[in-house]
Amino acid sequence: LAKTTQPISMDSYEGQEVNITCSHNNIATNDYITWYQQFPSQGPRFIIQGYKTKVTNEVASLFIPADRKSSTLSLPRVSLSDTAVYYCLVGAWDSNYQLIWGAGTKLIIKP
Amino acid sequence: EAQVTQNPRYLITVTGKKLTVTCSQNMNHEYMSWYRQDPGLGLRQIYYSMNVEVTDKGDVPEGYKVSRKEKRNFPLILESPSPNQTSLYFCASRTDGFQYEQYFGPGTRLTVT
């Protein structure tokens, strides 16, 4: 199981683009990278998933370099409601899904 | 509305008094799991189930039991709760195969005194 490393916390301001980087040096060939968002006392919510290069959906983009040892979640034009904890997870689709959840990155958006 | 529901949302109990936390999903998902979340430790998987009548241990199964008699339900049972099981519990479900989008329930905050 690949372990991930993320910054413990980050601050930004409304309207800015926020990039959160995750390190996963031991990522395996079959592993995918998934990001979740969690608000206090709520269950995590899926944001985005990718294997390589770039993935974009309506809320975020995920950038994965060729060596796949890191990934960057990009949140465009953040608002106060984006204040949350963001988790980066790495795992294989054919595993029993015992992913390792780290402490995540606490993102605080200021007005 | 597609969702995972848990009950109760809050529970205060005493050591040794058996309790069950229910979990139900309406998305016909094969895979369900239970997590606990403690400050500074992230989410840790307790048990998971790949399908009806198929369950297996996660990272922290001690003190917990589960059952999967129906596809939609996955109750978590604490036969003899202890204070170290005070935590925030989440149930989650997803479809089988290539899909990492887990859907989480709202959480159950359990306090064992």
Interface residues (C-beta under 8 A of the other chain):
Chain A: Y32 T34 Y36 S41 Q42 G43 P44 R45 F46 Q49 Y87 L89 G91 W93 N96 Y97 Q98 L99 I100 W101 G102 A103 G104
Chain B: V4 Y31 S33 Y35 G40 L41 G42 L43 R44 Q45 Y48 M50 D56 G58 D59 L88 F90 A92 R94 G97 F98 Q99 Y100 E101 Q102 Y103 F104 G105 P106 G107 R109
